[in-house]
Amino acid sequence: MDGAGQMALDEVMQRLATVPTLRVYHWSNRETTFGYPQRWDEAQAFAGTRPLTRRCTGGGFVEHGEDTTIALAVPASHPFSRLAPAETYRRIHAAIRTALDVGSLILATEADCSCGPACFASPAPADILLGRQKVAGGAQRRSREGFLYQGSIQAISVNEDFPNRLARTLARSVEDWTPPASWTALRASLVETRYGSKSWNRRR
């Protein structure tokens, strides 16, 4: 899928998943996503000629194409959804760090952080660093349906077994999952009305 399809499926997960659901995926083309509060003109200047899609989560500008992208949806009924945002962010990134199994990775502290619209040039607390370089970050959204985390791993190689290791780090039991056919209509609707539309992407 293109960026609109990927972002739409992530939101469908947040709306309809009845158990915590993890999706780890790659991109066939170079694209850029940007956080819901960001300005279109600034995101367009950053993206250049790459296709550009506004996320429903926060965060800054993220280049895709060579990264590993993560979406985690947790229904509102699950205790994890009721944790403070800083705590869910820290726990998810601690699990990602463990699953990557690279001994020199650390979680960023306040002293490591900086502000800016380009996500990977601006570490936030609990982002994953290799030395001074940010290699993984993410953004979150909460709604009445549940919790959504969207993240990206860049600049380091990711083993093909990483999705399984991450799932087993996050959960006591794991089952393989594919999007149910019943989700197709909502995903298509979100592509048309949000992620593939000018009114959504250029709203700010």
VOPAGU-2260 file (C-alpha; in pm, 1 decimal, decimal comma):
REM VOPAGU-2260
SITE   aa  ch    i         X         Y         Z
SITE  MET   A    0       0,0       0,0       0,0
SITE  ASP   A    1      97,4     361,6     -40,3
SITE  GLY   A    2     120,6     600,9     253,6
SITE  ALA   A    3    -252,7     668,9     257,4
SITE  GLY   A    4    -329,9     297,8     271,1
SITE  GLN   A    5     -73,1     233,4     543,1
SITE  MET   A    6    -199,0     517,4     764,0
SITE  ALA   A    7    -560,5     414,6     706,1
SITE  LEU   A    8    -493,9      54,8     811,5
SITE  ASP   A    9    -318,5     174,2    1127,1
SITE  GLU   A   10    -627,1     377,9    1220,5
SITE  VAL   A   11    -855,8      84,8    1141,5
SITE  MET   A   12    -648,9    -117,6    1386,2
SITE  GLN   A   13    -704,9     145,3    1654,0
SITE  ARG   A   14   -1079,3     157,3    1590,2
SITE  LEU   A   15   -1156,2    -212,6    1547,4
SITE  ALA   A   16    -888,0    -426,1    1714,0
SITE  THR   A   17   -1039,6    -622,0    2004,3
SITE  VAL   A   18    -703,2    -737,7    2141,3
SITE  PRO   A   19    -361,2    -566,9    2136,4
SITE  THR   A   20    -251,3    -585,0    1773,5
SITE  LEU   A   21      99,8    -530,2    1635,0
SITE  ARG   A   22     188,2    -460,2    1272,6
SITE  VAL   A   23     548,1    -433,6    1149,3
SITE  TYR   A   24     592,9    -333,5     787,6
SITE  HIS   A   25     819,8    -188,9     518,8
SITE  TRP   A   26     765,2      50,2     228,6
SITE  SER   A   27     811,5     -26,8    -141,1
SITE  ASN   A   28     871,0     341,2    -224,7
SITE  ARG   A   29    1021,0     646,4     -57,2
SITE  GLU   A   30     746,8     845,8     116,6
SITE  THR   A   31     712,5    1089,9     405,5
SITE  THR   A   32     456,9    1104,8     686,0
SITE  PHE   A   33     409,3    1395,6     923,5
SITE  GLY   A   34     234,0    1444,5    1256,7
SITE  TYR   A   35    -124,2    1562,3    1282,1
SITE  PRO   A   36     -36,9    1905,5    1431,7
SITE  GLN   A   37     232,7    1987,1    1174,0
SITE  ARG   A   38     194,7    2245,3     895,7
SITE  TRP   A   39     152,5    2119,7     539,0
SITE  ASP   A   40     384,8    2376,7     381,3
SITE  GLU   A   41     667,7    2290,9     621,4
SITE  ALA   A   42     616,9    1917,1     568,9
SITE  GLN   A   43     612,8    1965,5     190,6
SITE  ALA   A   44     939,5    2160,4     203,8
SITE  PHE   A   45    1094,8    1873,5     403,0
SITE  ALA   A   46     958,0    1595,8     178,9
SITE  GLY   A   47    1056,8    1750,5    -153,3
SITE  THR   A   48     925,9    1524,8    -431,7
SITE  ARG   A   49     835,9    1232,7    -203,0
SITE  PRO   A   50     463,5    1157,7    -152,0
SITE  LEU   A   51     338,9    1308,2     172,6
SITE  THR   A   52      70,2    1184,5     414,6
SITE  ARG   A   53     -52,8    1335,5     742,6
SITE  ARG   A   54     -70,2    1085,0    1028,8
SITE  CYS   A   55    -344,8    1077,6    1292,0
SITE  THR   A   56     -75,7    1064,4    1562,3
SITE  GLY   A   57     154,6    1348,2    1666,2
SITE  GLY   A   58     527,1    1371,2    1610,7
SITE  GLY   A   59     735,6    1524,5    1335,5
SITE  PHE   A   60     841,7    1455,0     978,1
SITE  VAL   A   61     946,1    1093,5     909,1
SITE  GLU   A   62    1106,4     960,0     591,0
SITE  HIS   A   63    1003,7     607,1     492,3
SITE  GLY   A   64    1143,1     368,4     236,2
SITE  GLU   A   65    1443,2     216,6     410,6
SITE  ASP   A   66    1300,2     207,7     761,8
SITE  THR   A   67    1104,6     -51,0     956,4
SITE  THR   A   68     765,0      86,2    1057,8
SITE  ILE   A   69     565,7     -26,8    1361,4
SITE  ALA   A   70     198,5      15,0    1452,7
SITE  LEU   A   71      59,5    -104,3    1784,4
SITE  ALA   A   72    -313,6     -75,6    1861,5
SITE  VAL   A   73    -453,9    -151,0    2206,8
SITE  PRO   A   74    -830,0    -139,7    2278,4
SITE  ALA   A   75    -954,2     104,6    2542,3
SITE  SER   A   76   -1066,1    -185,5    2764,0
SITE  HIS   A   77    -704,8    -299,4    2809,5
SITE  PRO   A   78    -511,4    -163,0    3112,4
SITE  PHE   A   79    -222,0     -53,6    2888,7
SITE  SER   A   80    -444,5     208,8    2724,3
SITE  ARG   A   81    -497,0     376,4    3059,1
SITE  LEU   A   82    -129,5     434,0    3137,2
SITE  ALA   A   83      14,3     784,7    3106,3
SITE  PRO   A   84     147,5     870,4    2757,3
SITE  ALA   A   85     507,0     899,1    2879,6
SITE  GLU   A   86     483,2     553,2    3035,9
SITE  THR   A   87     334,9     379,3    2729,8
SITE  TYR   A   88     603,3     543,7    2515,3
SITE  ARG   A   89     880,8     430,1    2749,8
SITE  ARG   A   90     748,8      72,9    2773,8
SITE  ILE   A   91     710,4      32,9    2397,4
SITE  HIS   A   92    1057,7     168,1    2328,4
SITE  ALA   A   93    1209,8     -48,2    2599,5
SITE  ALA   A   94    1051,6    -349,2    2425,0
SITE  ILE   A   95    1179,6    -235,3    2083,4
SITE  ARG   A   96    1529,1    -190,5    2226,7
SITE  THR   A   97    1518,1    -542,2    2373,6
SITE  ALA   A   98    1388,6    -694,4    2049,5
SITE  LEU   A   99    1657,9    -523,1    1841,6
SITE  ASP   A  100    1920,4    -692,1    2060,7
SITE  VAL   A  101    2191,3    -432,2    1996,4
SITE  GLY   A  102    2377,4    -389,3    2323,8
SITE  SER   A  103    2481,3     -25,9    2276,0
SITE  LEU   A  104    2128,0     111,5    2232,0
SITE  ILE   A  105    1993,9     338,5    2506,8
SITE  LEU   A  106    1670,2     522,8    2582,8
SITE  ALA   A  107    1710,6     899,7    2558,6
SITE  THR   A  108    1697,0    1114,5    2870,7
SITE  GLU   A  109    1604,5    1482,8    2896,5
SITE  ALA   A  110    1971,3    1570,1    2853,8
SITE  ASP   A  111    1976,8    1401,0    2510,4
SITE  CYS   A  112    1670,5    1580,3    2375,2
SITE  SER   A  113    1616,7    1867,4    2133,2
SITE  CYS   A  114    1317,5    2029,9    1965,0
SITE  GLY   A  115    1245,7    2040,5    1592,8
SITE  PRO   A  116     997,2    1924,5    1327,8
SITE  ALA   A  117    1226,4    1659,2    1174,9
SITE  CYS   A  118    1162,5    1354,0    1391,1
SITE  PHE   A  119    1500,9    1184,3    1359,8
SITE  ALA   A  120    1695,2    1507,6    1412,7
SITE  SER   A  121    1509,5    1577,9    1738,2
SITE  PRO   A  122    1527,2    1308,6    2009,7
SITE  ALA   A  123    1249,5    1305,6    2270,4
SITE  PRO   A  124    1259,8    1133,2    2610,9
SITE  ALA   A  125    1264,2     751,1    2574,3
SITE  ASP   A  126    1352,4     759,0    2203,9
SITE  ILE   A  127    1614,2     496,8    2114,5
SITE  LEU   A  128    1969,0     620,7    2056,8
SITE  LEU   A  129    2285,9     463,5    1920,7
SITE  GLY   A  130    2548,9     689,7    2064,8
SITE  ARG   A  131    2414,1    1039,5    1992,8
SITE  GLN   A  132    2210,5     926,3    1689,7
SITE  LYS   A  133    1837,3     866,2    1717,4
SITE  VAL   A  134    1749,3     533,5    1554,0
SITE  ALA   A  135    1388,8     481,5    1668,6
SITE  GLY   A  136    1105,2     713,8    1761,8
SITE  GLY   A  137     730,1     723,8    1750,8
SITE  ALA   A  138     404,8     903,4    1815,1
SITE  GLN   A  139      82,0     817,5    1994,8
SITE  ARG   A  140    -290,1     879,9    1977,0
SITE  ARG   A  141    -572,1     802,3    2218,2
SITE  SER   A  142    -941,8     786,9    2138,6
SITE  ARG   A  143   -1253,0     630,2    2290,9
SITE  GLU   A  144   -1177,8     314,5    2089,6
SITE  GLY   A  145    -825,4     275,7    2218,6
SITE  PHE   A  146    -458,2     355,1    2187,8
SITE  LEU   A  147    -238,8     374,6    1875,3
SITE  TYR   A  148     140,1     391,4    1859,2
SITE  GLN   A  149     317,4     452,4    1526,8
SITE  GLY   A  150     696,2     425,3    1519,3
SITE  SER   A  151     993,6     399,3    1286,7
SITE  ILE   A  152    1335,9     234,6    1313,1
SITE  GLN   A  153    1607,0     385,9    1094,9
SITE  ALA   A  154    1981,8     372,0    1033,9
SITE  ILE   A  155    2030,7      21,1    1178,3
SITE  SER   A  156    1963,3    -320,5    1026,8
SITE  VAL   A  157    1659,7    -510,9    1151,3
SITE  ASN   A  158    1662,9    -890,8    1150,6
SITE  GLU   A  159    1371,3   -1065,5     980,0
SITE  ASP   A  160    1278,3   -1222,3    1314,1
SITE  PHE   A  161    1239,2    -878,5    1475,6
SITE  PRO   A  162     855,5    -871,6    1451,2
SITE  ASN   A  163     829,4   -1201,5    1638,6
SITE  ARG   A  164    1082,5   -1094,9    1901,4
SITE  LEU   A  165     902,0    -763,2    1953,0
SITE  ALA   A  166     561,7    -930,5    1984,7
SITE  ARG   A  167     695,9   -1175,7    2241,7
SITE  THR   A  168     863,8    -895,3    2434,9
SITE  LEU   A  169     536,8    -702,6    2452,2
SITE  ALA   A  170     299,2    -992,3    2527,9
SITE  ARG   A  171     281,8   -1315,9    2724,4
SITE  SER   A  172     119,0   -1497,3    2430,9
SITE  VAL   A  173     123,1   -1423,3    2057,4
SITE  GLU   A  174     -91,6   -1529,3    1762,0
SITE  ASP   A  175     -32,9   -1458,0    1392,8
SITE  TRP   A  176    -273,4   -1201,1    1252,1
SITE  THR   A  177    -392,8   -1073,2     915,6
SITE  PRO   A  178    -639,1    -785,4     866,3
SITE  PRO   A  179    -993,8    -926,5     859,1
SITE  ALA   A  180   -1188,8    -880,7     536,4
SITE  SER   A  181   -1445,8    -678,7     729,8
SITE  TRP   A  182   -1185,3    -404,3     779,2
SITE  THR   A  183   -1149,3    -338,6     405,5
SITE  ALA   A  184   -1444,9    -101,6     369,4
SITE  LEU   A  185   -1338,1     120,3     659,1
SITE  ARG   A  186    -981,3     133,2     531,9
SITE  ALA   A  187   -1102,7     235,4     185,9
SITE  SER   A  188   -1327,2     500,9     339,3
SITE  LEU   A  189   -1040,0     646,0     542,7
SITE  VAL   A  190    -817,8     658,5     234,8
SITE  GLU   A  191   -1087,9     850,6      47,3
SITE  THR   A  192   -1196,5    1088,6     322,9
SITE  ARG   A  193    -869,0    1135,7     511,8
SITE  TYR   A  194    -529,7    1006,6     418,2
SITE  GLY   A  195    -565,9    1029,2      42,6
SITE  SER   A  196    -749,7    1362,5      41,5
SITE  LYS   A  197    -616,9    1718,4      11,5
SITE  SER   A  198    -859,7    1837,8     279,7
SITE  TRP   A  199    -695,4    1608,1     537,7
SITE  ASN   A  200    -333,1    1640,4     432,6
SITE  ARG   A  201    -338,9    2017,8     379,5
SITE  ARG   A  202    -570,7    2108,9     664,5
SITE  ARG   A  203    -303,9    2314,4     845,9
